[in-house]
């Protein structure tokens, strides 16, 4: 019989489902295949029939199988996967992971999930075949089946800036997004602004929701009513900042200040203001979020909330390496501090009676 031949599953089941005690041989018997076939599935080999692979994966997942640490030497790689890989934001993260990888004589493999909140099965298959030292997922996550696949192969993973709730048992590195949104809005309030617009990020992302929550908390503390007409959602790209910026700034009762969910949307807002004949900060103050290198060089230099992207990426890389060495962290969730960086794009609002855009 060949390694991929299928036999009827047997009644004898390996161990107790979920207790993690099942052996490779027991999984093979329960699946009705040979031990080498289970080994091929574990190693991401392609020469296994889809139905057989699915049955083996299901048994591995149901019985919590986990390869014994040290039984297979991992490749000297860190798999780094992004929700999207098309901005200077991503470059800051890559630099942070590379800093640690270089010190540890590891290479970095880059992937993109094409905007999906979890990477596809093709990516998972590639990871299983590469057997990296660890995986870092940025603004994305793993579905339960994918988590089970990596866990069964003893491939540790860390989520950086998780898009959704990664779960209490998933190691995650983030930033104090709520505090950042609070600080940005409080800064504008202290300058005297009361009509403060927002261009948020995608509503499905935790970081975006936390920044908006911080904005609302600052307004409430200052006794300023929350006005949903001043709030727009973007997608963290320049184009959204421009399009939504035109919506916010065209009306005669436009906001005197805008807090954008990231620096790239702030750049789009700059262009919208220029097109409408508005000056920053004389006609509208702008505060961003991230403090990308470009924030210092645009005109006027952008007031923004610094998100420590390099440090977050380095922390994620060190954490995944510790996990690969069997070290258990004291806490699975770490949020690094954000801070406001004041530059020239924010100032006190002009007196009432300013002309409307285009007047």
C-alpha positions as a printed NumPy array, in Angstrom:
array([[  0.   ,   0.   ,   0.   ],
       [  1.334,   3.457,  -0.864],
       [  1.792,   6.13 ,   1.801],
       [ -1.272,   8.013,   0.629],
       [ -3.655,   5.041,   0.354],
       [ -6.86 ,   5.388,   2.374],
       [ -8.128,   2.766,   4.795],
       [-11.428,   2.955,   6.679],
       [-10.984,   4.83 ,   9.96 ],
       [-10.811,   2.557,  12.969],
       [-12.975,   2.729,  16.075],
       [ -9.972,   3.002,  18.409],
       [ -9.387,   6.739,  18.911],
       [ -6.094,   8.245,  20.099],
       [ -6.131,   9.386,  23.693],
       [ -8.821,  11.795,  24.835],
       [ -9.865,  14.557,  22.425],
       [ -8.104,  17.797,  23.306],
       [ -5.707,  16.377,  25.919],
       [ -2.66 ,  16.617,  23.629],
       [ -1.439,  13.103,  24.461],
       [ -2.053,  11.492,  21.082],
       [  1.006,  10.145,  19.289],
       [  1.679,  10.289,  15.566],
       [  1.086,   6.524,  15.308],
       [ -2.266,   6.821,  17.081],
       [ -3.349,   9.644,  14.774],
       [ -2.371,   7.487,  11.801],
       [ -4.4  ,   4.513,  13.059],
       [ -7.461,   6.683,  13.712],
       [ -7.2  ,   8.229,  10.241],
       [ -6.712,   4.855,   8.572],
       [ -3.396,   5.865,   6.989],
       [  0.262,   5.148,   7.559],
       [  2.495,   7.084,   9.962],
       [  4.577,   8.42 ,   7.029],
       [  1.395,   9.939,   5.574],
       [  0.693,  11.778,   8.838],
       [  4.312,  12.92 ,   8.814],
       [  3.854,  14.309,   5.296],
       [  0.805,  16.264,   6.431],
       [  2.687,  17.627,   9.435],
       [  5.558,  18.734,   7.198],
       [  3.343,  20.446,   4.633],
       [  4.144,  18.012,   1.843],
       [  1.924,  18.319,  -1.2  ],
       [  1.821,  14.627,  -2.193],
       [ -1.158,  13.723,   0.015],
       [ -4.728,  13.393,  -1.264],
       [ -6.922,  16.352,  -0.172],
       [ -9.475,  14.133,   1.584],
       [ -6.717,  12.357,   3.494],
       [ -5.065,  15.638,   4.45 ],
       [ -8.38 ,  17.021,   5.702],
       [ -9.078,  13.916,   7.816],
       [ -5.601,  13.975,   9.368],
       [ -5.761,  17.716,  10.066],
       [ -9.139,  17.247,  11.738],
       [ -7.75 ,  14.543,  14.032],
       [ -4.67 ,  16.616,  14.841],
       [ -6.912,  19.522,  15.76 ],
       [ -9.49 ,  17.545,  17.745],
       [ -6.854,  15.747,  19.803],
       [ -4.624,  18.766,  20.345],
       [ -1.613,  17.008,  18.874],
       [  1.624,  18.956,  19.264],
       [  4.976,  17.926,  17.896],
       [  7.561,  17.461,  20.628],
       [  9.834,  20.505,  20.861],
       [ 13.266,  19.736,  19.425],
       [ 12.126,  16.714,  17.426],
       [ 12.529,  18.746,  14.222],
       [ 15.083,  21.492,  13.748],
       [ 13.284,  24.666,  12.599],
       [ 14.578,  26.683,   9.672],
       [ 16.438,  29.913,  10.628],
       [ 13.493,  32.031,   9.459],
       [ 10.885,  34.388,  10.844],
       [  7.703,  34.454,   8.774],
       [  6.322,  38.013,   8.773],
       [  2.843,  38.387,   7.278],
       [  1.024,  41.689,   6.783],
       [ -2.618,  42.562,   6.277],
       [ -1.316,  44.895,   3.543],
       [  2.262,  45.528,   2.462],
       [  2.223,  48.851,   0.637],
       [  3.214,  51.709,   2.922],
       [  6.007,  53.284,   4.935],
       [  4.14 ,  51.98 ,   8.008],
       [  5.003,  48.437,   6.933],
       [  8.63 ,  49.425,   6.321],
       [  8.974,  50.585,   9.935],
       [  7.725,  47.19 ,  11.128],
       [ 10.039,  45.308,   8.767],
       [ 13.034,  47.273,  10.062],
       [ 12.174,  46.368,  13.65 ],
       [ 11.873,  42.638,  12.92 ],
       [ 15.044,  42.732,  10.797],
       [ 16.966,  44.315,  13.686],
       [ 16.284,  41.299,  15.889],
       [ 16.608,  38.726,  13.085],
       [ 20.034,  40.071,  12.145],
       [ 21.246,  39.768,  15.733],
       [ 20.032,  36.163,  15.843],
       [ 21.388,  35.197,  12.374],
       [ 17.871,  34.637,  11.047],
       [ 16.258,  35.576,   7.748],
       [ 12.821,  37.135,   7.32 ],
       [ 10.177,  35.869,   4.876],
       [  7.584,  38.511,   3.91 ],
       [  3.988,  37.709,   2.972],
       [  0.793,  39.687,   2.458],
       [ -2.762,  38.512,   3.105],
       [ -4.131,  40.885,   0.425],
       [ -6.36 ,  42.788,   2.828],
       [ -7.834,  39.699,   4.51 ],
       [ -7.91 ,  39.62 ,   8.3  ],
       [ -6.417,  36.132,   8.224],
       [ -4.008,  34.725,   5.625],
       [ -5.183,  32.077,   3.213],
       [ -4.517,  28.356,   3.253],
       [ -1.797,  28.707,   0.615],
       [  0.177,  30.817,   3.073],
       [ -0.355,  28.264,   5.846],
       [  0.831,  25.446,   3.577],
       [  3.965,  27.442,   2.786],
       [  4.678,  28.01 ,   6.476],
       [  4.265,  24.308,   7.241],
       [  6.687,  23.441,   4.447],
       [  9.254,  26.082,   5.539],
       [  9.022,  25.187,   9.251],
       [ 10.216,  28.625,  10.409],
       [ 11.446,  29.42 ,  13.884],
       [  8.333,  31.53 ,  14.381],
       [  5.57 ,  33.582,  12.771],
       [  4.595,  37.238,  13.306],
       [  1.207,  38.384,  11.984],
       [  0.707,  42.144,  11.574],
       [ -2.814,  43.65 ,  11.585],
       [ -4.165,  40.174,  10.939],
       [ -4.662,  36.902,  12.766],
       [ -5.312,  33.198,  12.428],
       [ -8.613,  31.371,  12.311],
       [ -8.989,  28.413,  14.733],
       [ -8.002,  25.825,  12.13 ],
       [ -4.851,  27.731,  11.175],
       [ -3.911,  28.176,  14.825],
       [ -4.301,  24.45 ,  15.348],
       [ -2.093,  23.707,  12.345],
       [  0.773,  25.875,  13.593],
       [  0.386,  24.606,  17.164],
       [  0.508,  20.959,  16.085],
       [  3.834,  21.636,  14.316],
       [  5.254,  23.511,  17.33 ],
       [  5.567,  26.724,  15.285],
       [  5.074,  29.652,  17.696],
       [  3.248,  32.762,  16.522],
       [  2.733,  36.308,  17.783],
       [  0.178,  38.862,  16.61 ],
       [  1.305,  42.489,  16.327],
       [ -1.36 ,  45.203,  16.435],
       [ -4.159,  42.609,  16.141],
       [ -7.039,  43.53 ,  13.859],
       [ -9.563,  41.744,  16.055],
       [ -9.556,  40.083,  19.45 ],
       [ -6.778,  37.49 ,  19.145],
       [ -7.96 ,  35.552,  22.208],
       [ -6.586,  35.498,  25.74 ],
       [ -4.193,  32.647,  24.945],
       [ -2.587,  34.299,  21.885],
       [  0.642,  36.306,  22.409],
       [  0.106,  39.855,  21.132],
       [  2.051,  43.113,  20.956],
       [  0.139,  46.353,  20.534],
       [  0.113,  50.028,  21.434],
       [ -1.968,  52.222,  23.75 ],
       [ -4.352,  53.264,  20.981],
       [ -7.086,  54.5  ,  23.315],
       [ -4.616,  56.685,  25.169],
       [ -3.294,  57.991,  21.849],
       [ -6.755,  58.995,  20.651],
       [ -7.386,  60.661,  23.999],
       [ -4.09 ,  62.608,  23.848],
       [ -4.668,  63.786,  20.259],
       [ -8.169,  65.053,  21.008],
       [ -7.217,  66.575,  24.359],
       [ -4.426,  68.511,  22.621],
       [ -6.926,  70.043,  20.194],
       [ -9.38 ,  70.791,  22.979],
       [ -6.686,  72.552,  24.986],
       [ -5.944,  74.727,  21.947],
       [ -9.575,  75.839,  22.023],
       [-11.141,  73.65 ,  19.315],
       [-14.687,  72.401,  19.889],
       [-15.696,  71.189,  16.409],
       [-13.187,  68.391,  15.975],
       [-13.633,  66.052,  13.036],
       [-12.296,  62.523,  12.77 ],
       [-11.178,  60.369,   9.86 ],
       [-11.038,  56.961,  11.511],
       [ -9.582,  53.746,  10.186],
       [-11.573,  50.627,   9.271],
       [-14.33 ,  49.948,  11.782],
       [-13.422,  46.258,  11.983],
       [ -9.952,  46.913,  13.387],
       [ -9.388,  47.067,  17.135],
       [ -6.791,  49.822,  16.895],
       [ -9.17 ,  52.049,  14.934],
       [-12.039,  51.539,  17.371],
       [ -9.765,  52.206,  20.347],
       [ -8.575,  55.526,  18.879],
       [-12.176,  56.643,  18.319],
       [-13.059,  55.592,  21.867],
       [-10.197,  57.758,  23.129],
       [-11.507,  60.672,  21.053],
       [-14.98 ,  60.302,  22.533],
       [-13.604,  60.02 ,  26.064],
       [-11.669,  63.277,  25.643],
       [-14.788,  65.073,  24.382],
       [-16.89 ,  63.748,  27.252],
       [-14.318,  64.775,  29.839],
       [-14.237,  68.293,  28.366],
       [-18.04 ,  68.531,  28.318],
       [-18.186,  68.665,  24.493],
       [-21.022,  66.761,  22.823],
       [-20.099,  63.972,  20.429],
       [-21.314,  64.862,  16.924],
       [-21.532,  61.826,  14.607],
       [-21.681,  64.177,  11.591],
       [-18.03 ,  65.036,  12.254],
       [-16.905,  61.403,  12.158],
       [-15.956,  59.528,   8.993],
       [-14.401,  56.124,   8.364],
       [-11.431,  55.613,   6.066],
       [ -9.146,  52.722,   5.234],
       [ -5.761,  54.038,   6.453],
       [ -4.728,  55.122,   2.918],
       [ -4.014,  58.557,   1.387],
       [ -6.995,  58.328,  -0.928],
       [ -9.468,  57.938,   1.923],
       [ -7.994,  60.92 ,   3.733],
       [ -8.433,  63.003,   0.593],
       [-11.983,  61.875,  -0.272],
       [-13.325,  62.025,   3.268],
       [-11.383,  65.228,   3.903],
       [-13.31 ,  66.938,   1.107],
       [-16.584,  65.849,   2.739],
       [-15.564,  67.254,   6.099],
       [-14.025,  70.52 ,   4.921],
       [-16.462,  71.678,   2.207],
       [-19.381,  72.755,   4.442],
       [-19.493,  76.284,   5.86 ],
       [-19.7  ,  74.812,   9.364],
       [-16.671,  72.62 ,   8.772],
       [-14.63 ,  71.444,  11.782],
       [-11.807,  73.698,  12.939],
       [ -9.607,  70.634,  13.519],
       [ -9.407,  67.028,  12.327],
       [ -7.875,  64.01 ,  14.038],
       [ -6.949,  61.367,  11.475],
       [ -6.603,  57.692,  12.349],
       [ -3.118,  57.553,  10.83 ],
       [ -0.507,  59.737,   9.139],
       [ -1.298,  58.534,   5.619],
       [ -4.881,  59.758,   5.91 ],
       [ -3.508,  63.048,   7.244],
       [ -1.536,  63.411,   4.003],
       [ -4.739,  62.95 ,   2.016],
       [ -6.446,  65.545,   4.197],
       [ -3.604,  68.002,   3.469],
       [ -4.353,  67.67 ,  -0.251],
       [ -8.094,  68.125,   0.324],
       [ -7.432,  71.314,   2.292],
       [ -5.1  ,  72.636,  -0.404],
       [ -7.674,  71.954,  -3.095],
       [-10.321,  73.849,  -1.113],
       [ -8.036,  76.817,  -0.519],
       [ -7.672,  76.145,   3.202],
       [ -4.441,  76.623,   5.105],
       [ -3.072,  74.311,   7.788],
       [ -3.197,  75.199,  10.667],
       [ -4.695,  78.691,  10.112],
       [ -8.014,  77.343,   8.764],
       [ -7.932,  73.787,  10.042],
       [ -5.618,  72.031,  12.472],
       [ -4.6  ,  68.436,  11.768],
       [ -3.342,  65.702,  14.093],
       [ -2.276,  62.278,  12.771],
       [ -1.352,  58.959,  14.302],
       [  1.845,  56.851,  13.872],
       [  4.638,  59.465,  13.539],
       [  6.042,  57.98 ,  10.35 ],
       [  9.317,  59.579,   9.151],
       [  7.405,  61.585,   6.535],
       [  5.483,  63.416,   9.293],
       [  8.5  ,  65.634,   9.942],
       [  9.046,  66.536,   6.282],
       [  5.626,  67.488,   4.971],
       [  4.608,  71.157,   5.108],
       [  3.643,  72.074,   7.706],
       [  5.249,  69.307,   9.796],
       [  2.523,  67.085,  11.209],
       [  1.458,  66.989,  14.839],
       [  0.844,  63.31 ,  15.454],
       [  0.681,  60.519,  18.008],
       [  3.848,  58.463,  17.973],
       [  3.185,  54.745,  17.768],
       [  6.5  ,  52.953,  18.528],
       [  6.42 ,  50.713,  15.458],
       [ 10.098,  49.734,  15.534],
       [  9.904,  48.856,  19.215],
       [  6.645,  46.939,  18.763],
       [  8.162,  44.906,  15.929],
       [ 11.314,  44.195,  17.917],
       [  9.225,  43.119,  20.922],
       [  7.156,  40.794,  18.714],
       [ 10.317,  39.242,  17.247],
       [ 11.907,  38.714,  20.665],
       [  8.691,  37.224,  22.008],
       [  8.344,  34.717,  19.174],
       [ 12.001,  33.698,  19.642],
       [ 11.465,  33.201,  23.377],
       [  8.454,  31.008,  22.627],
       [ 10.514,  28.981,  20.142],
       [ 13.012,  28.307,  22.947],
       [ 10.328,  27.142,  25.342],
       [ 10.281,  30.31 ,  27.456],
       [  6.83 ,  31.316,  28.644],
       [  6.245,  35.08 ,  28.917],
       [  4.909,  36.552,  32.167],
       [  2.082,  38.137,  30.162],
       [  0.69 ,  37.348,  26.727],
       [ -0.488,  40.881,  25.94 ],
       [  1.883,  43.863,  25.88 ],
       [  0.848,  47.383,  24.83 ],
       [  3.685,  49.864,  24.317],
       [  3.097,  53.511,  25.142],
       [  2.081,  56.116,  22.566],
       [  2.837,  59.831,  22.97 ],
       [  1.823,  63.08 ,  21.313],
       [  4.457,  64.802,  19.149],
       [  3.561,  68.481,  18.677],
       [  4.57 ,  70.135,  15.413],
       [  3.243,  72.96 ,  13.241],
       [ -0.007,  71.483,  11.916],
       [ -2.021,  72.316,  15.039],
       [ -2.767,  75.762,  16.466],
       [ -5.527,  77.743,  18.138],
       [ -8.662,  78.122,  15.987],
       [ -9.334,  81.366,  14.14 ],
       [-11.991,  83.697,  15.44 ],
       [-15.606,  83.016,  14.548],
       [-16.825,  84.329,  11.231],
       [-14.089,  82.861,   9.072],
       [-15.057,  82.492,   5.393],
       [-16.314,  79.153,   4.125],
       [-14.168,  77.054,   1.795],
       [-14.173,  78.492,  -1.704],
       [-15.652,  81.829,  -0.596]])
